[in-house]
Structures are given as structure tokens and as C-alpha cells.
Amino acid sequence: MTLGCLLSLSLKDSRLNINVKAWSGVAFVVLTIVNLCYVGFGVSMPYYVIVIALLLVIHLWVVYKLVLEQKKI
């Protein structure tokens, strides 16, 4: 699930392409930290699922907005 945030999109604008890759890298690091906290601190499963789902929704929303920005150019 954590690797799902490493999207490899090919955008026409190289600047937006770098932004998507940078954001995907940040999301990957954050999700990895959440996974490590789940394993290390024994966070209960419902909280883990809610946090992961919210982070993935935020990630997809940001990538969607970046892709829409490319269509405006």
C-alpha cells in the first residue's frame, strides 16, 4: 500500500513532472513512518487504517490537482 504512492506519471511540463515525483517521494516517506509507528508502538488497527486512508486520499488529491494544472498550461 505504501508503494502505491510512488506514481510514475509522464507529464509534458518537466516542472510539474518534478513536482509530482517530489510529492510522491514525500508521501512515501510519511507513509513509511506511519507504518513503522504501527509496528513499533502497537497502534490499534482501526486508527492505522483511518490514518493510512486519509494520507492516501490527500496524496491522490494533490496529484490530481497537479495533473489538472498541467491541462491548464
mmCIF file of the N, C-alpha and C atoms, coordinates in Angstrom:
data_MODEL
# 
_entry.id   MODEL 
# 
loop_
_atom_site.group_PDB 
_atom_site.id 
_atom_site.type_symbol 
_atom_site.label_atom_id 
_atom_site.label_alt_id 
_atom_site.label_comp_id 
_atom_site.label_asym_id 
_atom_site.label_entity_id 
_atom_site.label_seq_id 
_atom_site.pdbx_PDB_ins_code 
_atom_site.Cartn_x 
_atom_site.Cartn_y 
_atom_site.Cartn_z 
_atom_site.occupancy 
_atom_site.B_iso_or_equiv 
_atom_site.pdbx_formal_charge 
_atom_site.auth_seq_id 
_atom_site.auth_comp_id 
_atom_site.auth_asym_id 
_atom_site.auth_atom_id 
_atom_site.pdbx_PDB_model_num 
ATOM 1   N N  . MET A 1 1  ? 0.824  -1.187 0.000   1.00 0.00 ? 1  MET A N  1 
ATOM 2   C CA . MET A 1 1  ? 0.000  0.000  0.000   1.00 0.00 ? 1  MET A CA 1 
ATOM 3   C C  . MET A 1 1  ? 0.869  1.252  0.000   1.00 0.00 ? 1  MET A C  1 
ATOM 4   N N  . THR A 1 2  ? 1.979  1.196  0.696   1.00 0.00 ? 2  THR A N  1 
ATOM 5   C CA . THR A 1 2  ? 2.862  2.354  0.762   1.00 0.00 ? 2  THR A CA 1 
ATOM 6   C C  . THR A 1 2  ? 3.513  2.633  -0.586  1.00 0.00 ? 2  THR A C  1 
ATOM 7   N N  . LEU A 1 3  ? 3.852  1.592  -1.309  1.00 0.00 ? 3  LEU A N  1 
ATOM 8   C CA . LEU A 1 3  ? 4.486  1.791  -2.612  1.00 0.00 ? 3  LEU A CA 1 
ATOM 9   C C  . LEU A 1 3  ? 3.519  2.322  -3.654  1.00 0.00 ? 3  LEU A C  1 
ATOM 10  N N  . GLY A 1 4  ? 2.239  2.252  -3.379  1.00 0.00 ? 4  GLY A N  1 
ATOM 11  C CA . GLY A 1 4  ? 1.238  2.770  -4.317  1.00 0.00 ? 4  GLY A CA 1 
ATOM 12  C C  . GLY A 1 4  ? 1.338  4.263  -4.532  1.00 0.00 ? 4  GLY A C  1 
ATOM 13  N N  . CYS A 1 5  ? 1.958  4.969  -3.606  1.00 0.00 ? 5  CYS A N  1 
ATOM 14  C CA . CYS A 1 5  ? 2.059  6.423  -3.753  1.00 0.00 ? 5  CYS A CA 1 
ATOM 15  C C  . CYS A 1 5  ? 3.193  6.825  -4.685  1.00 0.00 ? 5  CYS A C  1 
ATOM 16  N N  . LEU A 1 6  ? 4.032  5.904  -5.073  1.00 0.00 ? 6  LEU A N  1 
ATOM 17  C CA . LEU A 1 6  ? 5.122  6.234  -5.988  1.00 0.00 ? 6  LEU A CA 1 
ATOM 18  C C  . LEU A 1 6  ? 4.619  6.125  -7.432  1.00 0.00 ? 6  LEU A C  1 
ATOM 19  N N  . LEU A 1 7  ? 3.842  7.101  -7.813  1.00 0.00 ? 7  LEU A N  1 
ATOM 20  C CA . LEU A 1 7  ? 3.277  7.117  -9.155  1.00 0.00 ? 7  LEU A CA 1 
ATOM 21  C C  . LEU A 1 7  ? 4.331  7.569  -10.149 1.00 0.00 ? 7  LEU A C  1 
ATOM 22  N N  . SER A 1 8  ? 4.360  6.927  -11.276 1.00 0.00 ? 8  SER A N  1 
ATOM 23  C CA . SER A 1 8  ? 5.280  7.365  -12.320 1.00 0.00 ? 8  SER A CA 1 
ATOM 24  C C  . SER A 1 8  ? 4.448  7.904  -13.479 1.00 0.00 ? 8  SER A C  1 
ATOM 25  N N  . LEU A 1 9  ? 4.174  9.181  -13.399 1.00 0.00 ? 9  LEU A N  1 
ATOM 26  C CA . LEU A 1 9  ? 3.419  9.847  -14.446 1.00 0.00 ? 9  LEU A CA 1 
ATOM 27  C C  . LEU A 1 9  ? 4.389  10.539 -15.379 1.00 0.00 ? 9  LEU A C  1 
ATOM 28  N N  . SER A 1 10 ? 4.036  10.617 -16.617 1.00 0.00 ? 10 SER A N  1 
ATOM 29  C CA . SER A 1 10 ? 4.847  11.346 -17.583 1.00 0.00 ? 10 SER A CA 1 
ATOM 30  C C  . SER A 1 10 ? 4.048  12.569 -18.028 1.00 0.00 ? 10 SER A C  1 
ATOM 31  N N  . LEU A 1 11 ? 4.435  13.703 -17.519 1.00 0.00 ? 11 LEU A N  1 
ATOM 32  C CA . LEU A 1 11 ? 3.749  14.936 -17.836 1.00 0.00 ? 11 LEU A CA 1 
ATOM 33  C C  . LEU A 1 11 ? 4.549  15.721 -18.864 1.00 0.00 ? 11 LEU A C  1 
ATOM 34  N N  . LYS A 1 12 ? 3.874  16.553 -19.636 1.00 0.00 ? 12 LYS A N  1 
ATOM 35  C CA . LYS A 1 12 ? 4.553  17.321 -20.676 1.00 0.00 ? 12 LYS A CA 1 
ATOM 36  C C  . LYS A 1 12 ? 5.492  18.365 -20.085 1.00 0.00 ? 12 LYS A C  1 
ATOM 37  N N  . ASP A 1 13 ? 5.060  18.994 -19.028 1.00 0.00 ? 13 ASP A N  1 
ATOM 38  C CA . ASP A 1 13 ? 5.860  20.038 -18.392 1.00 0.00 ? 13 ASP A CA 1 
ATOM 39  C C  . ASP A 1 13 ? 6.828  19.381 -17.403 1.00 0.00 ? 13 ASP A C  1 
ATOM 40  N N  . SER A 1 14 ? 8.121  19.606 -17.604 1.00 0.00 ? 14 SER A N  1 
ATOM 41  C CA . SER A 1 14 ? 9.115  18.960 -16.746 1.00 0.00 ? 14 SER A CA 1 
ATOM 42  C C  . SER A 1 14 ? 9.032  19.477 -15.305 1.00 0.00 ? 14 SER A C  1 
ATOM 43  N N  . ARG A 1 15 ? 8.618  20.715 -15.135 1.00 0.00 ? 15 ARG A N  1 
ATOM 44  C CA . ARG A 1 15 ? 8.499  21.279 -13.789 1.00 0.00 ? 15 ARG A CA 1 
ATOM 45  C C  . ARG A 1 15 ? 7.405  20.553 -13.002 1.00 0.00 ? 15 ARG A C  1 
ATOM 46  N N  . LEU A 1 16 ? 6.257  20.335 -13.617 1.00 0.00 ? 16 LEU A N  1 
ATOM 47  C CA . LEU A 1 16 ? 5.186  19.603 -12.952 1.00 0.00 ? 16 LEU A CA 1 
ATOM 48  C C  . LEU A 1 16 ? 5.567  18.143 -12.739 1.00 0.00 ? 16 LEU A C  1 
ATOM 49  N N  . ASN A 1 17 ? 6.307  17.590 -13.674 1.00 0.00 ? 17 ASN A N  1 
ATOM 50  C CA . ASN A 1 17 ? 6.776  16.212 -13.544 1.00 0.00 ? 17 ASN A CA 1 
ATOM 51  C C  . ASN A 1 17 ? 7.644  16.069 -12.291 1.00 0.00 ? 17 ASN A C  1 
ATOM 52  N N  . ILE A 1 18 ? 8.536  17.023 -12.074 1.00 0.00 ? 18 ILE A N  1 
ATOM 53  C CA . ILE A 1 18 ? 9.391  17.011 -10.886 1.00 0.00 ? 18 ILE A CA 1 
ATOM 54  C C  . ILE A 1 18 ? 8.561  17.214 -9.627  1.00 0.00 ? 18 ILE A C  1 
ATOM 55  N N  . ASN A 1 19 ? 7.547  18.089 -9.687  1.00 0.00 ? 19 ASN A N  1 
ATOM 56  C CA . ASN A 1 19 ? 6.684  18.313 -8.527  1.00 0.00 ? 19 ASN A CA 1 
ATOM 57  C C  . ASN A 1 19 ? 5.941  17.050 -8.134  1.00 0.00 ? 19 ASN A C  1 
ATOM 58  N N  . VAL A 1 20 ? 5.415  16.315 -9.120  1.00 0.00 ? 20 VAL A N  1 
ATOM 59  C CA . VAL A 1 20 ? 4.693  15.071 -8.823  1.00 0.00 ? 20 VAL A CA 1 
ATOM 60  C C  . VAL A 1 20 ? 5.640  14.048 -8.216  1.00 0.00 ? 20 VAL A C  1 
ATOM 61  N N  . LYS A 1 21 ? 6.834  13.922 -8.771  1.00 0.00 ? 21 LYS A N  1 
ATOM 62  C CA . LYS A 1 21 ? 7.786  12.952 -8.244  1.00 0.00 ? 21 LYS A CA 1 
ATOM 63  C C  . LYS A 1 21 ? 8.254  13.332 -6.836  1.00 0.00 ? 21 LYS A C  1 
ATOM 64  N N  . ALA A 1 22 ? 8.469  14.630 -6.596  1.00 0.00 ? 22 ALA A N  1 
ATOM 65  C CA . ALA A 1 22 ? 8.878  15.072 -5.262  1.00 0.00 ? 22 ALA A CA 1 
ATOM 66  C C  . ALA A 1 22 ? 7.766  14.827 -4.249  1.00 0.00 ? 22 ALA A C  1 
ATOM 67  N N  . TRP A 1 23 ? 6.535  15.187 -4.626  1.00 0.00 ? 23 TRP A N  1 
ATOM 68  C CA . TRP A 1 23 ? 5.414  14.955 -3.708  1.00 0.00 ? 23 TRP A CA 1 
ATOM 69  C C  . TRP A 1 23 ? 5.225  13.463 -3.437  1.00 0.00 ? 23 TRP A C  1 
ATOM 70  N N  . SER A 1 24 ? 5.374  12.631 -4.451  1.00 0.00 ? 24 SER A N  1 
ATOM 71  C CA . SER A 1 24 ? 5.238  11.186 -4.265  1.00 0.00 ? 24 SER A CA 1 
ATOM 72  C C  . SER A 1 24 ? 6.313  10.656 -3.326  1.00 0.00 ? 24 SER A C  1 
ATOM 73  N N  . GLY A 1 25 ? 7.502  11.198 -3.425  1.00 0.00 ? 25 GLY A N  1 
ATOM 74  C CA . GLY A 1 25 ? 8.577  10.797 -2.513  1.00 0.00 ? 25 GLY A CA 1 
ATOM 75  C C  . GLY A 1 25 ? 8.280  11.189 -1.079  1.00 0.00 ? 25 GLY A C  1 
ATOM 76  N N  . VAL A 1 26 ? 7.754  12.387 -0.883  1.00 0.00 ? 26 VAL A N  1 
ATOM 77  C CA . VAL A 1 26 ? 7.385  12.841 0.462   1.00 0.00 ? 26 VAL A CA 1 
ATOM 78  C C  . VAL A 1 26 ? 6.270  11.960 1.026   1.00 0.00 ? 26 VAL A C  1 
ATOM 79  N N  . ALA A 1 27 ? 5.269  11.669 0.201   1.00 0.00 ? 27 ALA A N  1 
ATOM 80  C CA . ALA A 1 27 ? 4.169  10.817 0.652   1.00 0.00 ? 27 ALA A CA 1 
ATOM 81  C C  . ALA A 1 27 ? 4.679  9.430  1.008   1.00 0.00 ? 27 ALA A C  1 
ATOM 82  N N  . PHE A 1 28 ? 5.619  8.900  0.237   1.00 0.00 ? 28 PHE A N  1 
ATOM 83  C CA . PHE A 1 28 ? 6.193  7.585  0.526   1.00 0.00 ? 28 PHE A CA 1 
ATOM 84  C C  . PHE A 1 28 ? 6.886  7.590  1.886   1.00 0.00 ? 28 PHE A C  1 
ATOM 85  N N  . VAL A 1 29 ? 7.665  8.634  2.162   1.00 0.00 ? 29 VAL A N  1 
ATOM 86  C CA . VAL A 1 29 ? 8.379  8.719  3.441   1.00 0.00 ? 29 VAL A CA 1 
ATOM 87  C C  . VAL A 1 29 ? 7.390  8.815  4.601   1.00 0.00 ? 29 VAL A C  1 
ATOM 88  N N  . VAL A 1 30 ? 6.358  9.647  4.452   1.00 0.00 ? 30 VAL A N  1 
ATOM 89  C CA . VAL A 1 30 ? 5.364  9.803  5.520   1.00 0.00 ? 30 VAL A CA 1 
ATOM 90  C C  . VAL A 1 30 ? 4.629  8.489  5.773   1.00 0.00 ? 30 VAL A C  1 
ATOM 91  N N  . LEU A 1 31 ? 4.218  7.812  4.707   1.00 0.00 ? 31 LEU A N  1 
ATOM 92  C CA . LEU A 1 31 ? 3.519  6.539  4.876   1.00 0.00 ? 31 LEU A CA 1 
ATOM 93  C C  . LEU A 1 31 ? 4.432  5.466  5.479   1.00 0.00 ? 31 LEU A C  1 
ATOM 94  N N  . THR A 1 32 ? 5.699  5.490  5.147   1.00 0.00 ? 32 THR A N  1 
ATOM 95  C CA . THR A 1 32 ? 6.640  4.542  5.741   1.00 0.00 ? 32 THR A CA 1 
ATOM 96  C C  . THR A 1 32 ? 6.793  4.804  7.231   1.00 0.00 ? 32 THR A C  1 
ATOM 97  N N  . ILE A 1 33 ? 6.859  6.068  7.624   1.00 0.00 ? 33 ILE A N  1 
ATOM 98  C CA . ILE A 1 33 ? 6.951  6.418  9.042   1.00 0.00 ? 33 ILE A CA 1 
ATOM 99  C C  . ILE A 1 33 ? 5.701  5.958  9.783   1.00 0.00 ? 33 ILE A C  1 
ATOM 100 N N  . VAL A 1 34 ? 4.531  6.145  9.184   1.00 0.00 ? 34 VAL A N  1 
ATOM 101 C CA . VAL A 1 34 ? 3.282  5.683  9.808   1.00 0.00 ? 34 VAL A CA 1 
ATOM 102 C C  . VAL A 1 34 ? 3.304  4.168  9.965   1.00 0.00 ? 34 VAL A C  1 
ATOM 103 N N  . ASN A 1 35 ? 3.791  3.468  8.956   1.00 0.00 ? 35 ASN A N  1 
ATOM 104 C CA . ASN A 1 35 ? 3.884  2.001  9.051   1.00 0.00 ? 35 ASN A CA 1 
ATOM 105 C C  . ASN A 1 35 ? 4.832  1.574  10.169  1.00 0.00 ? 35 ASN A C  1 
ATOM 106 N N  . LEU A 1 36 ? 5.950  2.258  10.288  1.00 0.00 ? 36 LEU A N  1 
ATOM 107 C CA . LEU A 1 36 ? 6.904  1.936  11.349  1.00 0.00 ? 36 LEU A CA 1 
ATOM 108 C C  . LEU A 1 36 ? 6.319  2.234  12.725  1.00 0.00 ? 36 LEU A C  1 
ATOM 109 N N  . CYS A 1 37 ? 5.561  3.310  12.848  1.00 0.00 ? 37 CYS A N  1 
ATOM 110 C CA . CYS A 1 37 ? 4.895  3.621  14.119  1.00 0.00 ? 37 CYS A CA 1 
ATOM 111 C C  . CYS A 1 37 ? 3.875  2.548  14.470  1.00 0.00 ? 37 CYS A C  1 
ATOM 112 N N  . TYR A 1 38 ? 3.174  2.068  13.468  1.00 0.00 ? 38 TYR A N  1 
ATOM 113 C CA . TYR A 1 38 ? 2.192  0.997  13.703  1.00 0.00 ? 38 TYR A CA 1 
ATOM 114 C C  . TYR A 1 38 ? 2.885  -0.244 14.247  1.00 0.00 ? 38 TYR A C  1 
ATOM 115 N N  . VAL A 1 39 ? 4.004  -0.591 13.641  1.00 0.00 ? 39 VAL A N  1 
ATOM 116 C CA . VAL A 1 39 ? 4.726  -1.792 14.069  1.00 0.00 ? 39 VAL A CA 1 
ATOM 117 C C  . VAL A 1 39 ? 5.418  -1.560 15.412  1.00 0.00 ? 39 VAL A C  1 
ATOM 118 N N  . GLY A 1 40 ? 6.055  -0.399 15.565  1.00 0.00 ? 40 GLY A N  1 
ATOM 119 C CA . GLY A 1 40 ? 6.861  -0.145 16.761  1.00 0.00 ? 40 GLY A CA 1 
ATOM 120 C C  . GLY A 1 40 ? 6.056  0.160  18.002  1.00 0.00 ? 40 GLY A C  1 
ATOM 121 N N  . PHE A 1 41 ? 4.994  0.939  17.871  1.00 0.00 ? 41 PHE A N  1 
ATOM 122 C CA . PHE A 1 41 ? 4.244  1.372  19.043  1.00 0.00 ? 41 PHE A CA 1 
ATOM 123 C C  . PHE A 1 41 ? 2.963  0.588  19.264  1.00 0.00 ? 41 PHE A C  1 
ATOM 124 N N  . GLY A 1 42 ? 2.621  -0.282 18.358  1.00 0.00 ? 42 GLY A N  1 
ATOM 125 C CA . GLY A 1 42 ? 1.435  -1.099 18.526  1.00 0.00 ? 42 GLY A CA 1 
ATOM 126 C C  . GLY A 1 42 ? 0.137  -0.309 18.447  1.00 0.00 ? 42 GLY A C  1 
ATOM 127 N N  . VAL A 1 43 ? 0.056  0.593  17.510  1.00 0.00 ? 43 VAL A N  1 
ATOM 128 C CA . VAL A 1 43 ? -1.160 1.373  17.315  1.00 0.00 ? 43 VAL A CA 1 
ATOM 129 C C  . VAL A 1 43 ? -2.277 0.421  16.903  1.00 0.00 ? 43 VAL A C  1 
ATOM 130 N N  . SER A 1 44 ? -3.483 0.670  17.383  1.00 0.00 ? 44 SER A N  1 
ATOM 131 C CA . SER A 1 44 ? -4.582 -0.240 17.058  1.00 0.00 ? 44 SER A CA 1 
ATOM 132 C C  . SER A 1 44 ? -4.940 -0.150 15.576  1.00 0.00 ? 44 SER A C  1 
ATOM 133 N N  . MET A 1 45 ? -5.439 -1.241 15.054  1.00 0.00 ? 45 MET A N  1 
ATOM 134 C CA . MET A 1 45 ? -5.712 -1.367 13.623  1.00 0.00 ? 45 MET A CA 1 
ATOM 135 C C  . MET A 1 45 ? -6.694 -0.326 13.082  1.00 0.00 ? 45 MET A C  1 
ATOM 136 N N  . PRO A 1 46 ? -7.795 -0.006 13.751  1.00 0.00 ? 46 PRO A N  1 
ATOM 137 C CA . PRO A 1 46 ? -8.714 0.988  13.176  1.00 0.00 ? 46 PRO A CA 1 
ATOM 138 C C  . PRO A 1 46 ? -8.053 2.358  12.978  1.00 0.00 ? 46 PRO A C  1 
ATOM 139 N N  . TYR A 1 47 ? -7.241 2.793  13.946  1.00 0.00 ? 47 TYR A N  1 
ATOM 140 C CA . TYR A 1 47 ? -6.552 4.070  13.801  1.00 0.00 ? 47 TYR A CA 1 
ATOM 141 C C  . TYR A 1 47 ? -5.560 4.022  12.637  1.00 0.00 ? 47 TYR A C  1 
ATOM 142 N N  . TYR A 1 48 ? -4.885 2.912  12.515  1.00 0.00 ? 48 TYR A N  1 
ATOM 143 C CA . TYR A 1 48 ? -3.920 2.739  11.428  1.00 0.00 ? 48 TYR A CA 1 
ATOM 144 C C  . TYR A 1 48 ? -4.613 2.829  10.070  1.00 0.00 ? 48 TYR A C  1 
ATOM 145 N N  . VAL A 1 49 ? -5.731 2.136  9.912   1.00 0.00 ? 49 VAL A N  1 
ATOM 146 C CA . VAL A 1 49 ? -6.449 2.137  8.637   1.00 0.00 ? 49 VAL A CA 1 
ATOM 147 C C  . VAL A 1 49 ? -6.975 3.533  8.318   1.00 0.00 ? 49 VAL A C  1 
ATOM 148 N N  . ILE A 1 50 ? -7.498 4.224  9.313   1.00 0.00 ? 50 ILE A N  1 
ATOM 149 C CA . ILE A 1 50 ? -8.025 5.572  9.095   1.00 0.00 ? 50 ILE A CA 1 
ATOM 150 C C  . ILE A 1 50 ? -6.914 6.529  8.689   1.00 0.00 ? 50 ILE A C  1 
ATOM 151 N N  . VAL A 1 51 ? -5.798 6.485  9.374   1.00 0.00 ? 51 VAL A N  1 
ATOM 152 C CA . VAL A 1 51 ? -4.684 7.390  9.054   1.00 0.00 ? 51 VAL A CA 1 
ATOM 153 C C  . VAL A 1 51 ? -4.129 7.094  7.669   1.00 0.00 ? 51 VAL A C  1 
ATOM 154 N N  . ILE A 1 52 ? -3.920 5.832  7.339   1.00 0.00 ? 52 ILE A N  1 
ATOM 155 C CA . ILE A 1 52 ? -3.394 5.469  6.021   1.00 0.00 ? 52 ILE A CA 1 
ATOM 156 C C  . ILE A 1 52 ? -4.368 5.893  4.922   1.00 0.00 ? 52 ILE A C  1 
ATOM 157 N N  . ALA A 1 53 ? -5.651 5.654  5.132   1.00 0.00 ? 53 ALA A N  1 
ATOM 158 C CA . ALA A 1 53 ? -6.650 6.033  4.126   1.00 0.00 ? 53 ALA A CA 1 
ATOM 159 C C  . ALA A 1 53 ? -6.681 7.543  3.925   1.00 0.00 ? 53 ALA A C  1 
ATOM 160 N N  . LEU A 1 54 ? -6.641 8.305  4.995   1.00 0.00 ? 54 LEU A N  1 
ATOM 161 C CA . LEU A 1 54 ? -6.623 9.777  4.874   1.00 0.00 ? 54 LEU A CA 1 
ATOM 162 C C  . LEU A 1 54 ? -5.374 10.267 4.148   1.00 0.00 ? 54 LEU A C  1 
ATOM 163 N N  . LEU A 1 55 ? -4.232 9.693  4.479   1.00 0.00 ? 55 LEU A N  1 
ATOM 164 C CA . LEU A 1 55 ? -2.999 10.100 3.813   1.00 0.00 ? 55 LEU A CA 1 
ATOM 165 C C  . LEU A 1 55 ? -3.021 9.758  2.322   1.00 0.00 ? 55 LEU A C  1 
ATOM 166 N N  . LEU A 1 56 ? -3.557 8.612  1.969   1.00 0.00 ? 56 LEU A N  1 
ATOM 167 C CA . LEU A 1 56 ? -3.642 8.241  0.556   1.00 0.00 ? 56 LEU A CA 1 
ATOM 168 C C  . LEU A 1 56 ? -4.634 9.126  -0.201  1.00 0.00 ? 56 LEU A C  1 
ATOM 169 N N  . VAL A 1 57 ? -5.735 9.488  0.435   1.00 0.00 ? 57 VAL A N  1 
ATOM 170 C CA . VAL A 1 57 ? -6.695 10.392 -0.204  1.00 0.00 ? 57 VAL A CA 1 
ATOM 171 C C  . VAL A 1 57 ? -6.066 11.767 -0.424  1.00 0.00 ? 57 VAL A C  1 
ATOM 172 N N  . ILE A 1 58 ? -5.340 12.263 0.567   1.00 0.00 ? 58 ILE A N  1 
ATOM 173 C CA . ILE A 1 58 ? -4.651 13.548 0.415   1.00 0.00 ? 58 ILE A CA 1 
ATOM 174 C C  . ILE A 1 58 ? -3.624 13.469 -0.705  1.00 0.00 ? 58 ILE A C  1 
ATOM 175 N N  . HIS A 1 59 ? -2.892 12.367 -0.748  1.00 0.00 ? 59 HIS A N  1 
ATOM 176 C CA . HIS A 1 59 ? -1.881 12.201 -1.801  1.00 0.00 ? 59 HIS A CA 1 
ATOM 177 C C  . HIS A 1 59 ? -2.521 12.197 -3.192  1.00 0.00 ? 59 HIS A C  1 
ATOM 178 N N  . LEU A 1 60 ? -3.580 11.438 -3.356  1.00 0.00 ? 60 LEU A N  1 
ATOM 179 C CA . LEU A 1 60 ? -4.239 11.382 -4.662  1.00 0.00 ? 60 LEU A CA 1 
ATOM 180 C C  . LEU A 1 60 ? -4.858 12.725 -5.030  1.00 0.00 ? 60 LEU A C  1 
ATOM 181 N N  . TRP A 1 61 ? -5.369 13.454 -4.060  1.00 0.00 ? 61 TRP A N  1 
ATOM 182 C CA . TRP A 1 61 ? -5.940 14.778 -4.322  1.00 0.00 ? 61 TRP A CA 1 
ATOM 183 C C  . TRP A 1 61 ? -4.860 15.746 -4.811  1.00 0.00 ? 61 TRP A C  1 
ATOM 184 N N  . VAL A 1 62 ? -3.692 15.729 -4.176  1.00 0.00 ? 62 VAL A N  1 
ATOM 185 C CA . VAL A 1 62 ? -2.595 16.623 -4.588  1.00 0.00 ? 62 VAL A CA 1 
ATOM 186 C C  . VAL A 1 62 ? -2.117 16.261 -5.986  1.00 0.00 ? 62 VAL A C  1 
ATOM 187 N N  . VAL A 1 63 ? -1.946 14.979 -6.270  1.00 0.00 ? 63 VAL A N  1 
ATOM 188 C CA . VAL A 1 63 ? -1.505 14.564 -7.610  1.00 0.00 ? 63 VAL A CA 1 
ATOM 189 C C  . VAL A 1 63 ? -2.554 14.951 -8.653  1.00 0.00 ? 63 VAL A C  1 
ATOM 190 N N  . TYR A 1 64 ? -3.825 14.776 -8.323  1.00 0.00 ? 64 TYR A N  1 
ATOM 191 C CA . TYR A 1 64 ? -4.905 15.158 -9.232  1.00 0.00 ? 64 TYR A CA 1 
ATOM 192 C C  . TYR A 1 64 ? -4.857 16.652 -9.536  1.00 0.00 ? 64 TYR A C  1 
ATOM 193 N N  . LYS A 1 65 ? -4.644 17.464 -8.509  1.00 0.00 ? 65 LYS A N  1 
ATOM 194 C CA . LYS A 1 65 ? -4.560 18.912 -8.709  1.00 0.00 ? 65 LYS A CA 1 
ATOM 195 C C  . LYS A 1 65 ? -3.344 19.273 -9.565  1.00 0.00 ? 65 LYS A C  1 
ATOM 196 N N  . LEU A 1 66 ? -2.229 18.581 -9.378  1.00 0.00 ? 66 LEU A N  1 
ATOM 197 C CA . LEU A 1 66 ? -1.048 18.848 -10.193 1.00 0.00 ? 66 LEU A CA 1 
ATOM 198 C C  . LEU A 1 66 ? -1.284 18.475 -11.649 1.00 0.00 ? 66 LEU A C  1 
ATOM 199 N N  . VAL A 1 67 ? -1.965 17.379 -11.894 1.00 0.00 ? 67 VAL A N  1 
ATOM 200 C CA . VAL A 1 67 ? -2.265 16.968 -13.256 1.00 0.00 ? 67 VAL A CA 1 
ATOM 201 C C  . VAL A 1 67 ? -3.244 17.955 -13.903 1.00 0.00 ? 67 VAL A C  1 
ATOM 202 N N  . LEU A 1 68 ? -4.223 18.428 -13.138 1.00 0.00 ? 68 LEU A N  1 
ATOM 203 C CA . LEU A 1 68 ? -5.145 19.454 -13.671 1.00 0.00 ? 68 LEU A CA 1 
ATOM 204 C C  . LEU A 1 68 ? -4.388 20.732 -14.011 1.00 0.00 ? 68 LEU A C  1 
ATOM 205 N N  . GLU A 1 69 ? -3.380 21.049 -13.234 1.00 0.00 ? 69 GLU A N  1 
ATOM 206 C CA . GLU A 1 69 ? -2.571 22.235 -13.510 1.00 0.00 ? 69 GLU A CA 1 
ATOM 207 C C  . GLU A 1 69 ? -1.866 22.100 -14.856 1.00 0.00 ? 69 GLU A C  1 
ATOM 208 N N  . GLN A 1 70 ? -1.450 20.884 -15.203 1.00 0.00 ? 70 GLN A N  1 
ATOM 209 C CA . GLN A 1 70 ? -0.797 20.668 -16.482 1.00 0.00 ? 70 GLN A CA 1 
ATOM 210 C C  . GLN A 1 70 ? -1.774 20.912 -17.631 1.00 0.00 ? 70 GLN A C  1 
ATOM 211 N N  . LYS A 1 71 ? -3.020 20.523 -17.451 1.00 0.00 ? 71 LYS A N  1 
ATOM 212 C CA . LYS A 1 71 ? -4.012 20.688 -18.521 1.00 0.00 ? 71 LYS A CA 1 
ATOM 213 C C  . LYS A 1 71 ? -4.322 22.159 -18.768 1.00 0.00 ? 71 LYS A C  1 
ATOM 214 N N  . LYS A 1 72 ? -4.126 22.998 -17.766 1.00 0.00 ? 72 LYS A N  1 
ATOM 215 C CA . LYS A 1 72 ? -4.367 24.435 -17.925 1.00 0.00 ? 72 LYS A CA 1 
ATOM 216 C C  . LYS A 1 72 ? -3.282 25.089 -18.768 1.00 0.00 ? 72 LYS A C  1 
ATOM 217 N N  . ILE A 1 73 ? -2.085 24.484 -18.726 1.00 0.00 ? 73 ILE A N  1 
ATOM 218 C CA . ILE A 1 73 ? -0.941 25.089 -19.448 1.00 0.00 ? 73 ILE A CA 1 
ATOM 219 C C  . ILE A 1 73 ? -1.074 24.894 -20.923 1.00 0.00 ? 73 ILE A C  1 
# 
